[in-house]
């Protein structure tokens, strides 16, 4: 096939898939009121797929999307389209560190979409553990992904964009798996500003005394034919209270990706 510098992926797809990833903070605080606020926020943004971290059993059904999977480590995926298969794996780390990933293949109307929803260990001093978890995550992605299908890696990485663990995924450091490099949706198509998902302005996050951080990410593998999987819009959601209740201690991330 001849390489066309003007259209290296062929004519670009103009339709999109809307994905939200969000750490919803388990059953902490006034979780029933927060769940109502989470549901209202998602309804306002009308995503096609939602990837949750720190979800709780039964929550997926109440959030009102027709197809859902609840897996280990509080990971859940909700979809307006059927979920054809899924697989969960624990990520390596010392006892109590936590960390897991759930793979879902979604039968969307324009072909399958592969989504890996991730939670990495949270402690600040666990950078080396997170790097080992990224190596295991990358091997899992390389094992299951099909290069003809959009592949999205998202969730709560507990790591800033300039951390070694995120740099391994975005090609700014040595990659964990050859040829596995992802675009950061916020860097590629963010609405501006720092994009913090852990913010001192959030009353649930403020007591922890951490600095503002961007630790929840939507990453997409190299664009497929037509640019499928390439982010065209990204924003932070969930910062606004619903009936005076902020939905979670994290803000969510929304991305529209070519599909």
N, C-alpha and C positions, 0 to 999 in steps of 0.2 A: 504494500500500500504506500502511495506517495504521501510524504509529509506536507501538509498545507500549513504554512506559518500563520495564515490569516484565520484558519479554523482547525487548530490542532486536534480538537475533540469532535470535529464535525459541527454542524449547526447546533447552537446552544439551545438546550431545553429552557423554555420560559415558565413552565408550570413548576410548582414547589411542593415540598412536604414541610409541615410545621412540627417541630419537635421541641418539647420542654423537658429539661432535666432539673430536678429539685430535691434537695435534702429537706424532708418535711419534719424532722426532729422527733420522731417516735411519739410516745405518749407522755411527753413532758409538758408542764404547764397546763393551761386550760385546753387540753387537746381536743375536746369535743367542739369548742368554739373555734379553735384553730382549724379543725377539719372543715368546718363550714366555710371559713375564710379561704382555705385552699381550694375547695370546690368552686366557690364563686370566682376566684382569680383565674382558675383554669377555664371556666365557662366563658369568661370575658375574652380570653385570648384564643379559644377554640383550636387547640392543637390536634394534630392527627395522631401523634404518639407522645406519651408521657413516660419518662424514665425516672422513677423515684428511688431515693436513698433514705434509709431509716423509716420506711413505710411500716405499717402494722397490719396484721392479719385481719381481713375483712374490709380494710379501707378501700382497696381497689374497686370492690363491688359498689361501695357507696359513692364513689366519685363519678360514676355514671357513664363510663365508656364501655362499649359492648364486649371487648375482648381484653383479657388481662392475665398476667402471670405473677404470682408471688413466690419469691425464691429465698434462698438463705441470705443471712446478713441483712435482712430487711430490705432487699431489693425487689422492686416491682416494676412491671412494664404494662402500660395501658395503651390500647390502640383502637381506633375506629375500624380497623381492618383485621381480618383473622391473623392470629399468631400460629404459624404452621409448625414451628418446633422451637424448643428452648433447651438450654443446658446451663447449669450453674456449677461454678468451681470456686473453692476456697483459694485465696491467695496466700503465699507463704509468709511466715512471720512468727515471732515469739508468742508464747501462750498469752492470750488476752489482747494481742495487738489488733485483731480483727482485719478484715479485708476479704473481698470477694468480687466476683463478676458473674453476671448472667447474660448469656447470649440468647437473642430472640431473632427469628427470621419471620418477617411480617409480609403477608401476601397482599401488597398494595395493588391498586388498580393499574399501575404502569410497570409492574414487575416487582420481584422480591426486594426487600430492604433488610440489611443485616445490622443489628444494633447490639452493642456490647455496653451494658450498664455496670458501672464500676463504683466500688467504695474502697479507698485505700486507708491504711491506718492513720490515725489522726494526730498522734503526739508530735510536738514540734521536733523532738530529738530523734524521730524515727525516719529521717531522710534516707538513710542507707536501707532501711526496711522497705520503704516505698519504692526505692530503685529496684530492689529485688522483686517486689510485687509487679512493677512495670515490666520487668523481663518476663515474668510468668504470664502476665496479661498479653504482652506482645506475641508470645509463642502461641497462646490460645487464639488470638485474632488470625495469625498467619495460618494456623491449622484449619480454621473453619471458613475464612472469608473466600468469596468467589470474586475475582477481579472484574467481572462483568456487572456486579451488583453494588449499589451504594453501600458503603460500610461506615458506620458512625460509632465512635467510642465516646461515651459521655458519663457524667456522674460527679461525685464528690471525690476529688483527688487529694484533698487536704494539702495541696501544694500550689505555690504561686507559679506564674508563667516562666519566671527566670530560675526556677529550681531545676536541679539536674534531672529529676524524675519527669518533669514535663518537657524539658529540652530533649530528652531521649525520644519522646513521642513526636516531636515537631521538627526533628532533623537539625536542631541547633547544638546537639551533642551526639556522640556516637550512638547510633540506634541499637535497640535491643535485638532486633531481627532485621536482616538485610532487606532493603526495599520497602520497609513499613514506615512510612512518614505520613503524618496527618497535618491538615490545616486546622488552625485554631479559629473557630467561627468568630470569636470576638475580635481577634486581630484582623481577620479578613473582611468582616462586614459589620462590626460593632457600631452602635449609634453614637459613640463618643464618650469621653471620660474614662475613668479607670476600670469601670465594670466590676466593682467590688461586689462579691456575693456574701462575704462576712464583713459586716460594717458596724462600727460603734454607734451609728445612728439608729440601729435596730435595738429596741429595748430588751429583746431576748438575748442578744449577743453581747451587749455592753458590759454585763457583770463579769465576763471572762477576762476582760482587760487585754485582749489581743489587739494588735493594730488592724486597720482595714486591709482586707486581702481579697484577691480574686482566686478562689480555690475550687470553684465548680466550673466545669468546662464542657463544651461540645466540640469534639474533634472529628474531622472527617478524613477518610483515606483519600489518596490521590483521586481527582475526578475521573469518573468513568466516561464512556462515550456520551456526547452531548453535554458534558460537564456535570453529569449526574453526581449528586453528593456535594457539590460545591456550594458553600454558604453565600447567600446574597443579602441576608439581613440577620442581625443578632441584637438582642436587648436583654436587660435585666428586668425581671418581673417579681412581684410579691413584696415590694417595698411599701406599698400603700395599705393602710389598715382597712379591714372590712368590719363595719360596726365596731370600730375602735379596737379591733384585734389584728395585730400583725400576724400573718399566717405561720411563720416559722422563724427560727434563729438564723437560717440561711435565706438569702434571696434565690430565686430560680433564674435559669438562663433559657431563653427562647431563641431558636434559630429557624429561619426559612432556608431550605436547601433545594437546589435544583433536583427535580424528580419527574 
